């Protein structure tokens, strides 16, 4: 097996573990919905949108 193939497999495994970890942590925190920054209403907040983007 080539080194680059092994590297790609390890990267894929690491990414999958990270995704599973985030899913698990979200479930444990009992977040009922996922929220995205693009949906945030900056007009109702003191947060400067230019600092975020």
Secondary structure, 3 states (H helix, E strand, C coil): CCHHHHHHHHHHHHHHHHHHHHHHHHHHCCCCCCCCHHHCCHHHCCCCHHHHC
